[in-house]
């Protein structure tokens, strides 16, 4: 009996990885998915906290893709290993803090390690030539193959006909004629193919799966590093950057103010880790304080919080501030007017 050929597919949760994997399944290849959790992934995080798009079920799209395809998905924590990719990218950053080319090489390298440890034969990605300005260009795709060590074990089914044949094609494991020649930024060919396959509830095919491509998130990350004087971070730090309204009145401290009920509940879980404040004379959000404010800073924080409470139009709002567990200060403050909150404070 001939050996069952097996491939590991990088599953981001997007349309491209869904389609590239489906193409190989249709050729009789045994495929299992792999999803690397860096700490900056959109999947499985704060998309389930807020009420945005409340008409759609909250889900992890990588798991949803695996379910649609009927394949096993391996989710692997690479938070610590990913630090060097983010902090020291050989190929630099993209438009924001996204080290996309180094990131892709890292992911493929990790997939190759997994492939070898689990006796699989080759690797699949959903890359499309010309789709991403940094990592998915004709001249950068060979860099990923070389620096990851994957070489011709890396197959990109959606754009394979624009690339040299890989081992899977040369060995006859995969029929190259059934692979595709997609290219460019447009997603119309992928959307048409998804319709042909009957996939109609996939994730929006844009925006990527990483918060580092988002300008607001990247700005908050850089601000955090600059305020602390180093580029260290913990997972809780990364989570906090995804939630709330961030306001930094000065270099000593920053406020993180909940914007809706889901964020209130989320931030309340961090009350024992952060100084925090909330209004007691009216309904309003909780706010966490990151940094070391002095007494005048605490009063400013109370005025800002009052501005975002339901007492914003009152003469005075009572605010309780807890700078440490078991120690509280009470303030009656006049809420800041909108024009009194400096736009430069907004992170």
Helices and strands as residue ranges (DSSP letters): E 6-10, H 15-25, E 30-37, G 46-48, H 61-69, E 73-77, H 79-87, H 100-117, E 122-124, H 138-148, G 151-153, E 154-155, G 160-162, H 167-170, G 176-178, H 188-197, G 211-213, H 215-228, H 235-240, E 245-250, E 253-257, H 261-268, E 275-279, E 287-291, H 295-307, E 317-324, E 327-333, G 338-340, G 343-345
